[in-house]
Amino acid sequence: MVAPKKPRRTAERILETTLALFNQFGEPNVSTTLISAELRISPGNLYYHYPARDELTNGLFDRYERALAELLQAADGVRDVEDAWLFVHMLFELVWNYRFLYRDLNDLLSKNRRLETHFQAVLRDKARAMHALLDGLSRHGGLSLPGAEAAPLATSMVVIVTYWLSFEYVRDPRHALEPGRAASALGRGAYHALALLLPHLDAPSRAHLQALAQAYLTA
């Protein structure tokens, strides 16, 4: 006989529901009253677990930060453009899963000192990962890049990863962040981040990257 699953802890349920609501409506537009109503718990129960609203945001950011740290380690294993495509796409998937952070980034940073300082570290960690990706491609994957160009190229890739969803949102504010648009938005973002490498790749690697992007975006 299979033992019944233990019910999820209330604190975990609160974070999961808050993430869904923040992603759907944007962090500034979600009140603790709405979160309580969605969970069908009393506001007192919510405040018991998260006495301040910022604690909800910080709790979700902690989750994101842990997942990001684990993912960025994979940059050290990039050897060819297929590895690079997979890594960058997984990075965009993580951004999508916590898209409220990126949709409302400037607003969040202006009112949450903890996020302000931690997100600066996130940018540095992303830049280090992009440097590792470029290094792996230079040694194994057909990338020819003068050393002086590595830093600005890595920074440009970080900028695209960080602000791509904002770009998508400006293009189509009513629909860009709907779940049904995720695949195409992520594919475009991954391609444009890696398209920066095209002038520096040898012909086979360039063709491979373009084929990967075409297959994904067409699908």
GROMACS elastic network, one bead per residue, 0.5 to 0.9 nm:
[ bonds ]
;  ai    aj funct       b0    kb
    2     5     6  0.87946   500
    3     6     6  0.88395   500
    4     7     6  0.89586   500
    5     8     6  0.87229   500
    6     9     6  0.86779   500
    7    10     6  0.86315   500
    8    11     6  0.83699   500
    8    12     6  0.66686   500
    8    13     6  0.65572   500
    9    12     6  0.53771   500
    9    13     6  0.63863   500
    9    14     6  0.87427   500
   10    13     6  0.50311   500
   10    14     6  0.60974   500
   10    15     6  0.87247   500
   10    45     6  0.88937   500
   10    46     6  0.87105   500
   10    49     6  0.80689   500
   11    14     6  0.51184   500
   11    15     6  0.64407   500
   11    16     6  0.88005   500
   11    46     6  0.82264   500
   11    49     6  0.60408   500
   11    50     6  0.80799   500
   12    15     6  0.52211   500
   12    16     6  0.62493   500
   12    17     6  0.86480   500
   13    16     6  0.51194   500
   13    17     6  0.60932   500
   13    18     6  0.84013   500
   13    39     6  0.79352   500
   14    17     6  0.52726   500
   14    18     6  0.59802   500
   14    19     6  0.85431   500
   14    35     6  0.76571   500
   14    36     6  0.83407   500
   14    39     6  0.72311   500
   14    46     6  0.74894   500
   14    49     6  0.85705   500
   14    50     6  0.89616   500
   14    56     6  0.83742   500
   15    19     6  0.60412   500
   15    20     6  0.86391   500
   15    56     6  0.66770   500
   15    57     6  0.87315   500
   15    59     6  0.73066   500
   15    60     6  0.66558   500
   16    19     6  0.51957   500
   16    20     6  0.63971   500
   16    21     6  0.87955   500
   16    60     6  0.85146   500
   17    20     6  0.51547   500
   17    21     6  0.62547   500
   17    22     6  0.85471   500
   17    35     6  0.70338   500
   17    38     6  0.75063   500
   17    39     6  0.71651   500
   18    21     6  0.51280   500
   18    22     6  0.59227   500
   18    23     6  0.83851   500
   18    27     6  0.89101   500
   18    30     6  0.83563   500
   18    32     6  0.88899   500
   18    35     6  0.62735   500
   18    56     6  0.74311   500
   18    57     6  0.85490   500
   18    60     6  0.84699   500
   19    22     6  0.51108   500
   19    23     6  0.59706   500
   19    24     6  0.84485   500
   19    27     6  0.88523   500
   19    56     6  0.88951   500
   19    57     6  0.86367   500
   19    60     6  0.70411   500
   19    97     6  0.86590   500
   19    98     6  0.73438   500
   19   100     6  0.79489   500
   20    23     6  0.52183   500
   20    24     6  0.61237   500
   20    25     6  0.86304   500
   21    24     6  0.50418   500
   21    25     6  0.59039   500
   21    26     6  0.73210   500
   21    27     6  0.77929   500
   21    30     6  0.67913   500
   21    34     6  0.87213   500
   21    35     6  0.76068   500
   21    38     6  0.89484   500
   22    25     6  0.54503   500
   22    28     6  0.80422   500
   22    29     6  0.77748   500
   22    30     6  0.64416   500
   22    98     6  0.87380   500
   22    99     6  0.84634   500
   22   100     6  0.56889   500
   22   101     6  0.86969   500
   23    26     6  0.56550   500
   23    27     6  0.73612   500
   23    96     6  0.87729   500
   23    97     6  0.80000   500
   23    98     6  0.69003   500
   23    99     6  0.59063   500
   23   101     6  0.83941   500
   23   103     6  0.85013   500
   23   177     6  0.82201   500
   24    27     6  0.87578   500
   24   100     6  0.79564   500
   24   177     6  0.77882   500
   24   178     6  0.76297   500
   25    28     6  0.81777   500
   25    29     6  0.60620   500
   25    30     6  0.67689   500
   25   100     6  0.83627   500
   26    29     6  0.55563   500
   26    30     6  0.68391   500
   26    99     6  0.88520   500
   26   100     6  0.56845   500
   26   101     6  0.86879   500
   26   103     6  0.72114   500
   26   104     6  0.68535   500
   27    30     6  0.56163   500
   27    31     6  0.85046   500
   27    57     6  0.83358   500
   27   100     6  0.62729   500
   27   101     6  0.80348   500
   27   103     6  0.87730   500
   27   104     6  0.69796   500
   27   108     6  0.82783   500
   28    31     6  0.79032   500
   28   104     6  0.78799   500
   28   107     6  0.83206   500
   28   108     6  0.84939   500
   30    33     6  0.82378   500
   30    34     6  0.64362   500
   30    35     6  0.73235   500
   31    34     6  0.52252   500
   31    35     6  0.64887   500
   31    36     6  0.87513   500
   31    53     6  0.86177   500
   32    36     6  0.61023   500
   32    37     6  0.85093   500
   32    43     6  0.73030   500
   32    46     6  0.78679   500
   32    47     6  0.87482   500
   32    53     6  0.72118   500
   33    36     6  0.51365   500
   33    37     6  0.61246   500
   33    38     6  0.85803   500
   33    42     6  0.87352   500
   33    43     6  0.65668   500
   34    37     6  0.50521   500
   34    38     6  0.60574   500
   34    39     6  0.85832   500
   35    38     6  0.51431   500
   35    39     6  0.62565   500
   35    40     6  0.84390   500
   35    41     6  0.87132   500
   35    43     6  0.85927   500
   35    46     6  0.83535   500
   36    39     6  0.51791   500
   36    40     6  0.58242   500
   36    41     6  0.52546   500
   36    42     6  0.59812   500
   36    43     6  0.56274   500
   36    44     6  0.89461   500
   36    45     6  0.82990   500
   36    46     6  0.65431   500
   37    41     6  0.64821   500
   37    42     6  0.76661   500
   37    43     6  0.83254   500
   38    41     6  0.79812   500
   39    42     6  0.86435   500
   41    44     6  0.81949   500
   41    45     6  0.63962   500
   41    46     6  0.72070   500
   42    45     6  0.52121   500
   42    46     6  0.66190   500
   42    47     6  0.88137   500
   43    46     6  0.50435   500
   43    47     6  0.61614   500
   43    48     6  0.85281   500
   44    47     6  0.50629   500
   44    48     6  0.60417   500
   44    49     6  0.88710   500
   45    48     6  0.50617   500
   45    49     6  0.67622   500
   45    50     6  0.87336   500
   46    49     6  0.55086   500
   46    50     6  0.60260   500
   46    51     6  0.75055   500
   47    52     6  0.70482   500
   47    53     6  0.85459   500
   48    51     6  0.58667   500
   50    53     6  0.68428   500
   50    54     6  0.84502   500
   50    55     6  0.58484   500
   50    56     6  0.64506   500
   51    54     6  0.87904   500
   51    55     6  0.73006   500
   51    56     6  0.89959   500
   52    55     6  0.54683   500
   52    56     6  0.74816   500
   53    56     6  0.55057   500
   53    57     6  0.70229   500
   53    58     6  0.89137   500
   54    57     6  0.50877   500
   54    58     6  0.60038   500
   54    59     6  0.83849   500
   54   112     6  0.74865   500
   55    59     6  0.58278   500
   55    60     6  0.85030   500
   56    59     6  0.51063   500
   56    60     6  0.63250   500
   56    61     6  0.86057   500
   57    60     6  0.52570   500
   57    61     6  0.61304   500
   57    62     6  0.86240   500
   57   101     6  0.88997   500
   57   115     6  0.88597   500
   58    62     6  0.60519   500
   58    63     6  0.86591   500
   58   112     6  0.88559   500
   58   114     6  0.78108   500
   58   115     6  0.73532   500
   59    62     6  0.51378   500
   59    63     6  0.65244   500
   59    64     6  0.88341   500
   60    63     6  0.51257   500
   60    64     6  0.63198   500
   60    65     6  0.86354   500
   60    98     6  0.81829   500
   61    65     6  0.59637   500
   61    66     6  0.85595   500
   61    98     6  0.83071   500
   61   101     6  0.79752   500
   61   115     6  0.77756   500
   62    65     6  0.50404   500
   62    66     6  0.62107   500
   62    67     6  0.86443   500
   63    66     6  0.53289   500
   63    67     6  0.63055   500
   63    68     6  0.85915   500
   64    67     6  0.51923   500
   64    68     6  0.59999   500
   64    69     6  0.85698   500
   64    94     6  0.77896   500
   64    95     6  0.85348   500
   64    97     6  0.87188   500
   64    98     6  0.69386   500
   65    68     6  0.50572   500
   65    69     6  0.61088   500
   65    70     6  0.86944   500
   65   118     6  0.87306   500
   65   122     6  0.76064   500
   66    69     6  0.52227   500
   66    70     6  0.64313   500
   66    71     6  0.87422   500
   67    70     6  0.52859   500
   67    71     6  0.62277   500
   67    72     6  0.87097   500
   67    94     6  0.78662   500
   68    71     6  0.50312   500
   68    72     6  0.60030   500
   68    73     6  0.87558   500
   68    91     6  0.78181   500
   68    94     6  0.74165   500
   68    95     6  0.89942   500
   68   122     6  0.83590   500
   68   126     6  0.88374   500
   69    72     6  0.53666   500
   69    73     6  0.67664   500
   69   122     6  0.86941   500
   69   125     6  0.79315   500
   70    73     6  0.56859   500
   70    74     6  0.76568   500
   71    74     6  0.56781   500
   71    75     6  0.78697   500
   71    87     6  0.81717   500
   71    90     6  0.79416   500
   71    91     6  0.73541   500
   71    94     6  0.88855   500
   72    75     6  0.56213   500
   72    76     6  0.81057   500
   72    87     6  0.83791   500
   72    91     6  0.80939   500
   72   125     6  0.76411   500
   72   126     6  0.71156   500
   72   128     6  0.86998   500
   72   129     6  0.58333   500
   72   130     6  0.88915   500
   73    76     6  0.60268   500
   73    77     6  0.79749   500
   73   129     6  0.73718   500
   74    77     6  0.54393   500
   74    78     6  0.71673   500
   74    87     6  0.70607   500
   74   129     6  0.83023   500
   75    78     6  0.54836   500
   75    83     6  0.86885   500
   75    84     6  0.78878   500
   75    87     6  0.68208   500
   75    88     6  0.89677   500
   75   128     6  0.89298   500
   75   129     6  0.54438   500
   75   130     6  0.71413   500
   75   131     6  0.85715   500
   75   132     6  0.57858   500
   75   133     6  0.52913   500
   75   136     6  0.82837   500
   76    79     6  0.85523   500
   76   129     6  0.74038   500
   76   132     6  0.55420   500
   76   133     6  0.65506   500
   76   135     6  0.86315   500
   76   136     6  0.71052   500
   77    83     6  0.77984   500
   77   132     6  0.84615   500
   77   133     6  0.79052   500
   77   136     6  0.73055   500
   78    81     6  0.79317   500
   78    82     6  0.84068   500
   78    83     6  0.51078   500
   78    84     6  0.58185   500
   78    87     6  0.78080   500
   78   132     6  0.78521   500
   78   133     6  0.56834   500
   78   134     6  0.84404   500
   78   135     6  0.86108   500
   78   136     6  0.54685   500
   78   137     6  0.68271   500
   78   140     6  0.87221   500
   78   141     6  0.85817   500
   79    82     6  0.81824   500
   79    83     6  0.61993   500
   79    84     6  0.75561   500
   79   133     6  0.79069   500
   79   135     6  0.88367   500
   79   136     6  0.51115   500
   79   137     6  0.54411   500
   79   138     6  0.85492   500
   79   139     6  0.77211   500
   79   140     6  0.53764   500
   79   141     6  0.55785   500
   80    83     6  0.53644   500
   80    84     6  0.63328   500
   80    85     6  0.87359   500
   80   136     6  0.74862   500
   80   137     6  0.56272   500
   80   140     6  0.64576   500
   80   142     6  0.75242   500
   80   143     6  0.88926   500
   80   205     6  0.77437   500
   81    85     6  0.59426   500
   81    86     6  0.85174   500
   81   137     6  0.72798   500
   81   141     6  0.65341   500
   81   142     6  0.85500   500
   81   194     6  0.87265   500
   81   205     6  0.64929   500
   81   206     6  0.82732   500
   81   208     6  0.71567   500
   81   209     6  0.59556   500
   81   212     6  0.89125   500
   82    85     6  0.50360   500
   82    86     6  0.62393   500
   82    87     6  0.85813   500
   82   208     6  0.77448   500
   82   209     6  0.70820   500
   82   212     6  0.75611   500
   83    86     6  0.52125   500
   83    87     6  0.61331   500
   83    88     6  0.86361   500
   84    87     6  0.51165   500
   84    88     6  0.60717   500
   84    89     6  0.83644   500
   84   133     6  0.68378   500
   84   134     6  0.89368   500
   84   137     6  0.81890   500
   84   194     6  0.79207   500
   85    88     6  0.53615   500
   85    89     6  0.59661   500
   85    90     6  0.84934   500
   85   190     6  0.69846   500
   85   191     6  0.78620   500
   85   194     6  0.74229   500
   85   209     6  0.76566   500
   85   212     6  0.78315   500
   85   213     6  0.83738   500
   86    89     6  0.51648   500
   86    90     6  0.60776   500
   86    91     6  0.85599   500
   86   190     6  0.89095   500
   87    90     6  0.51918   500
   87    91     6  0.62342   500
   87    92     6  0.87639   500
   87   133     6  0.88909   500
   88    92     6  0.62871   500
   88    93     6  0.86602   500
   88   161     6  0.83355   500
   88   189     6  0.88019   500
   88   190     6  0.57649   500
   88   191     6  0.87362   500
   88   193     6  0.78633   500
   88   194     6  0.79870   500
   89    92     6  0.50325   500
   89    93     6  0.62063   500
   89    94     6  0.87348   500
   89   186     6  0.68105   500
   89   187     6  0.70836   500
   89   189     6  0.80998   500
   89   190     6  0.54262   500
   89   191     6  0.86290   500
   90    94     6  0.63236   500
   90    95     6  0.86615   500
   90   190     6  0.89772   500
   91    94     6  0.52233   500
   91    95     6  0.63452   500
   91    96     6  0.86676   500
   91   161     6  0.78793   500
   91   190     6  0.86155   500
   92    96     6  0.60788   500
   92    97     6  0.86166   500
   92   161     6  0.67729   500
   92   162     6  0.89308   500
   92   186     6  0.58881   500
   92   187     6  0.85128   500
   92   189     6  0.73352   500
   92   190     6  0.69388   500
   93    97     6  0.62130   500
   93    98     6  0.87846   500
   93   182     6  0.85557   500
   93   183     6  0.89252   500
   93   186     6  0.68736   500
   94    97     6  0.50477   500
   94    98     6  0.64942   500
   94    99     6  0.82508   500
   95    98     6  0.52767   500
   95    99     6  0.54892   500
   95   100     6  0.88722   500
   95   101     6  0.82079   500
   95   102     6  0.74188   500
   95   161     6  0.81436   500
   95   162     6  0.80572   500
   95   165     6  0.85838   500
   96   100     6  0.83321   500
   96   102     6  0.85877   500
   96   165     6  0.80862   500
   96   177     6  0.86294   500
   96   182     6  0.74679   500
   96   186     6  0.78647   500
   97   100     6  0.84579   500
   98   101     6  0.59714   500
   98   102     6  0.75367   500
   99   102     6  0.51886   500
   99   103     6  0.59330   500
   99   104     6  0.84747   500
   99   165     6  0.76638   500
   99   177     6  0.81999   500
  100   104     6  0.59400   500
  100   105     6  0.77114   500
  101   104     6  0.56362   500
  101   105     6  0.52841   500
  101   106     6  0.89938   500
  101   108     6  0.74210   500
  102   106     6  0.82911   500
  102   162     6  0.69484   500
  102   163     6  0.70450   500
  102   164     6  0.88026   500
  102   165     6  0.69525   500
  102   166     6  0.71024   500
  103   106     6  0.84903   500
  103   163     6  0.84917   500
  103   165     6  0.67556   500
  103   166     6  0.58912   500
  103   169     6  0.79520   500
  103   177     6  0.88931   500
  104   107     6  0.54667   500
  104   108     6  0.60290   500
  104   109     6  0.86398   500
  104   166     6  0.87291   500
  105   108     6  0.51612   500
  105   109     6  0.61249   500
  105   110     6  0.85885   500
  106   109     6  0.52248   500
  106   110     6  0.61643   500
  106   111     6  0.89227   500
  107   110     6  0.52287   500
  107   111     6  0.66637   500
  107   112     6  0.86827   500
  108   111     6  0.55685   500
  108   112     6  0.58985   500
  108   113     6  0.88749   500
  108   115     6  0.73283   500
  108   116     6  0.79687   500
  109   112     6  0.52790   500
  109   113     6  0.66464   500
  109   114     6  0.82264   500
  109   115     6  0.58419   500
  109   117     6  0.85578   500
  109   119     6  0.82826   500
  110   113     6  0.73835   500
  110   115     6  0.89704   500
  110   116     6  0.73811   500
  111   115     6  0.87058   500
  111   116     6  0.84651   500
  112   115     6  0.54808   500
  112   116     6  0.63000   500
  113   117     6  0.64176   500
  113   118     6  0.85976   500
  114   117     6  0.54931   500
  114   118     6  0.61042   500
  114   119     6  0.84040   500
  115   118     6  0.50414   500
  115   119     6  0.56442   500
  115   120     6  0.83755   500
  116   119     6  0.54766   500
  116   120     6  0.65813   500
  117   120     6  0.53850   500
  117   121     6  0.68520   500
  118   121     6  0.51301   500
  118   122     6  0.63611   500
  118   123     6  0.89044   500
  119   123     6  0.62896   500
  119   124     6  0.86338   500
  120   123     6  0.52181   500
  120   124     6  0.64644   500
  120   125     6  0.87621   500
  121   124     6  0.50224   500
  121   125     6  0.61212   500
  121   126     6  0.85580   500
  122   125     6  0.50855   500
  122   126     6  0.61337   500
  122   127     6  0.85821   500
  123   126     6  0.50968   500
  123   127     6  0.61537   500
  123   128     6  0.86801   500
  123   158     6  0.71967   500
  123   159     6  0.88764   500
  123   162     6  0.84073   500
  124   127     6  0.50614   500
  124   128     6  0.62652   500
  124   129     6  0.86701   500
  125   128     6  0.51206   500
  125   129     6  0.62579   500
  125   130     6  0.87163   500
  126   129     6  0.50351   500
  126   130     6  0.62346   500
  126   131     6  0.86622   500
  126   154     6  0.86950   500
  126   155     6  0.87825   500
  126   158     6  0.63512   500
  127   130     6  0.50764   500
  127   131     6  0.62290   500
  127   132     6  0.86591   500
  127   151     6  0.83260   500
  127   154     6  0.58740   500
  127   155     6  0.61315   500
  127   157     6  0.81564   500
  127   158     6  0.61923   500
  128   131     6  0.50677   500
  128   132     6  0.62879   500
  128   133     6  0.86973   500
  128   154     6  0.81119   500
  129   132     6  0.50078   500
  129   133     6  0.62187   500
  129   134     6  0.86808   500
  129   154     6  0.85362   500
  130   134     6  0.61544   500
  130   135     6  0.84692   500
  130   153     6  0.86060   500
  130   154     6  0.52462   500
  130   155     6  0.80158   500
  130   157     6  0.72751   500
  130   158     6  0.74895   500
  131   134     6  0.51026   500
  131   135     6  0.60600   500
  131   136     6  0.85984   500
  131   150     6  0.69671   500
  131   151     6  0.72766   500
  131   153     6  0.87013   500
  131   154     6  0.58799   500
  131   155     6  0.89878   500
  132   136     6  0.61367   500
  132   137     6  0.86192   500
  133   136     6  0.51926   500
  133   137     6  0.62599   500
  133   138     6  0.85683   500
  133   154     6  0.88937   500
  134   137     6  0.51496   500
  134   138     6  0.60137   500
  134   139     6  0.86297   500
  134   143     6  0.76660   500
  134   145     6  0.83865   500
  134   150     6  0.73061   500
  134   153     6  0.89109   500
  134   154     6  0.77498   500
  134   197     6  0.89108   500
  135   138     6  0.50340   500
  135   139     6  0.62439   500
  135   140     6  0.85632   500
  135   143     6  0.86860   500
  135   150     6  0.87035   500
  136   139     6  0.52729   500
  136   140     6  0.59624   500
  136   141     6  0.69470   500
  136   143     6  0.87660   500
  137   140     6  0.51872   500
  137   142     6  0.62235   500
  137   143     6  0.53655   500
  137   144     6  0.84384   500
  137   201     6  0.89063   500
  138   141     6  0.59670   500
  138   142     6  0.61956   500
  138   144     6  0.58925   500
  138   145     6  0.69872   500
  138   201     6  0.89859   500
  139   142     6  0.75857   500
  139   143     6  0.76146   500
  139   144     6  0.89017   500
  140   143     6  0.78733   500
  141   201     6  0.81624   500
  141   202     6  0.86574   500
  141   205     6  0.70462   500
  142   200     6  0.82763   500
  142   201     6  0.54996   500
  142   202     6  0.52572   500
  142   203     6  0.83381   500
  142   204     6  0.79751   500
  142   205     6  0.60582   500
  142   206     6  0.85799   500
  143   197     6  0.77198   500
  143   198     6  0.88239   500
  143   200     6  0.55992   500
  143   202     6  0.64550   500
  143   205     6  0.80453   500
  144   200     6  0.52973   500
  144   201     6  0.62117   500
  144   202     6  0.75549   500
  145   148     6  0.82850   500
  145   149     6  0.66197   500
  145   150     6  0.68255   500
  145   197     6  0.89227   500
  145   200     6  0.60485   500
  145   201     6  0.84731   500
  146   149     6  0.55356   500
  146   150     6  0.69479   500
  147   150     6  0.54848   500
  147   151     6  0.80017   500
  148   151     6  0.68120   500
  148   152     6  0.80964   500
  149   152     6  0.57798   500
  149   153     6  0.61208   500
  149   154     6  0.86029   500
  150   153     6  0.52110   500
  150   154     6  0.60245   500
  150   155     6  0.85715   500
  151   154     6  0.51885   500
  151   155     6  0.61899   500
  151   156     6  0.86470   500
  152   156     6  0.60861   500
  152   157     6  0.86471   500
  153   156     6  0.50540   500
  153   157     6  0.63005   500
  153   158     6  0.87074   500
  153   196     6  0.73859   500
  153   197     6  0.82405   500
  154   157     6  0.51630   500
  154   158     6  0.63317   500
  154   159     6  0.87461   500
  155   158     6  0.50425   500
  155   159     6  0.62139   500
  155   160     6  0.87595   500
  156   159     6  0.50414   500
  156   160     6  0.63678   500
  156   161     6  0.87388   500
  156   193     6  0.78937   500
  156   196     6  0.81803   500
  157   160     6  0.51981   500
  157   161     6  0.62644   500
  157   162     6  0.85811   500
  157   192     6  0.85565   500
  157   193     6  0.51731   500
  157   194     6  0.74574   500
  157   196     6  0.75789   500
  158   161     6  0.51157   500
  158   162     6  0.59890   500
  158   163     6  0.85101   500
  158   193     6  0.80885   500
  159   162     6  0.51291   500
  159   163     6  0.59771   500
  159   164     6  0.79088   500
  159   193     6  0.87282   500
  160   163     6  0.53889   500
  160   164     6  0.52581   500
  160   165     6  0.88842   500
  160   189     6  0.72142   500
  160   190     6  0.87272   500
  160   192     6  0.75528   500
  160   193     6  0.58917   500
  161   164     6  0.56413   500
  161   165     6  0.81814   500
  161   189     6  0.69796   500
  161   190     6  0.78045   500
  161   193     6  0.68887   500
  162   165     6  0.76235   500
  162   166     6  0.84562   500
  163   166     6  0.52283   500
  163   167     6  0.64161   500
  163   168     6  0.88524   500
  164   167     6  0.50274   500
  164   168     6  0.62870   500
  164   169     6  0.85872   500
  164   185     6  0.85267   500
  164   186     6  0.87442   500
  164   188     6  0.89510   500
  164   189     6  0.61061   500
  165   169     6  0.59764   500
  165   170     6  0.85605   500
  165   176     6  0.80576   500
  165   177     6  0.77942   500
  165   185     6  0.76771   500
  165   186     6  0.85733   500
  165   189     6  0.81284   500
  166   170     6  0.61974   500
  166   171     6  0.86203   500
  167   170     6  0.52315   500
  167   171     6  0.63104   500
  167   172     6  0.88438   500
  168   171     6  0.51236   500
  168   172     6  0.63826   500
  168   173     6  0.77899   500
  168   176     6  0.57870   500
  168   177     6  0.79002   500
  168   185     6  0.70705   500
  169   172     6  0.52670   500
  169   174     6  0.78603   500
  169   175     6  0.77643   500
  169   176     6  0.51320   500
  169   177     6  0.67060   500
  170   173     6  0.55181   500
  170   176     6  0.82179   500
  171   176     6  0.75628   500
  172   175     6  0.57837   500
  172   176     6  0.52809   500
  172   177     6  0.86974   500
  173   176     6  0.58304   500
  173   177     6  0.78055   500
  174   177     6  0.78968   500
  174   178     6  0.83776   500
  175   178     6  0.54687   500
  175   179     6  0.89946   500
  175   180     6  0.87957   500
  175   181     6  0.74013   500
  176   179     6  0.85913   500
  176   180     6  0.89082   500
  176   181     6  0.62165   500
  176   182     6  0.80144   500
  176   185     6  0.77100   500
  177   180     6  0.82948   500
  177   181     6  0.66232   500
  177   182     6  0.70509   500
  177   185     6  0.85993   500
  178   181     6  0.55300   500
  178   182     6  0.68824   500
  179   182     6  0.52284   500
  179   183     6  0.82799   500
  180   183     6  0.73298   500
  180   184     6  0.86537   500
  181   184     6  0.58057   500
  181   185     6  0.61346   500
  181   186     6  0.85952   500
  182   185     6  0.51830   500
  182   186     6  0.59344   500
  182   187     6  0.84051   500
  183   186     6  0.52951   500
  183   187     6  0.60599   500
  183   188     6  0.86043   500
  183   216     6  0.89431   500
  183   217     6  0.83361   500
  184   187     6  0.50967   500
  184   188     6  0.61272   500
  184   189     6  0.85397   500
  184   216     6  0.85737   500
  184   217     6  0.64297   500
  185   188     6  0.52840   500
  185   189     6  0.61840   500
  185   190     6  0.86762   500
  186   189     6  0.50394   500
  186   190     6  0.60753   500
  186   191     6  0.85203   500
  187   190     6  0.52053   500
  187   191     6  0.61352   500
  187   192     6  0.86307   500
  187   213     6  0.73004   500
  187   216     6  0.67626   500
  187   217     6  0.60429   500
  188   191     6  0.51756   500
  188   192     6  0.61575   500
  188   193     6  0.85958   500
  188   213     6  0.82366   500
  188   217     6  0.72795   500
  189   192     6  0.52891   500
  189   193     6  0.61729   500
  189   194     6  0.86591   500
  190   193     6  0.52568   500
  190   194     6  0.62935   500
  190   195     6  0.84422   500
  190   213     6  0.83509   500
  191   194     6  0.52091   500
  191   195     6  0.57210   500
  191   196     6  0.88218   500
  191   209     6  0.84677   500
  191   210     6  0.83982   500
  191   212     6  0.89678   500
  191   213     6  0.60744   500
  192   196     6  0.68302   500
  193   196     6  0.60490   500
  193   197     6  0.81921   500
  194   197     6  0.55526   500
  194   198     6  0.73896   500
  194   209     6  0.82166   500
  195   198     6  0.52503   500
  195   199     6  0.83158   500
  195   209     6  0.83702   500
  195   210     6  0.85171   500
  196   199     6  0.72468   500
  196   200     6  0.83560   500
  197   200     6  0.54191   500
  197   201     6  0.63089   500
  197   206     6  0.84192   500
  198   201     6  0.53684   500
  198   202     6  0.83672   500
  198   205     6  0.86044   500
  198   206     6  0.58620   500
  198   209     6  0.82815   500
  198   210     6  0.88344   500
  199   202     6  0.83551   500
  199   206     6  0.83043   500
  200   206     6  0.85605   500
  201   204     6  0.80535   500
  201   205     6  0.59178   500
  201   206     6  0.54985   500
  202   205     6  0.55369   500
  202   206     6  0.60393   500
  202   207     6  0.86447   500
  203   206     6  0.50876   500
  203   207     6  0.61280   500
  203   208     6  0.85625   500
  204   207     6  0.51899   500
  204   208     6  0.61202   500
  204   209     6  0.86925   500
  205   209     6  0.61550   500
  205   210     6  0.86019   500
  206   209     6  0.52542   500
  206   210     6  0.62673   500
  206   211     6  0.85906   500
  207   210     6  0.51686   500
  207   211     6  0.60608   500
  207   212     6  0.86190   500
  208   211     6  0.50683   500
  208   212     6  0.61754   500
  208   213     6  0.86657   500
  209   212     6  0.51368   500
  209   213     6  0.62541   500
  209   214     6  0.85628   500
  210   213     6  0.51608   500
  210   214     6  0.60210   500
  210   215     6  0.85376   500
  211   214     6  0.50587   500
  211   215     6  0.60244   500
  211   216     6  0.84917   500
  212   215     6  0.52800   500
  212   216     6  0.61751   500
  212   217     6  0.85484   500
  213   216     6  0.51964   500
  213   217     6  0.59320   500
  213   218     6  0.82898   500
  214   217     6  0.52696   500
  214   218     6  0.58382   500
  214   219     6  0.83658   500
  215   218     6  0.53124   500
  215   219     6  0.61178   500
  216   219     6  0.51748   500
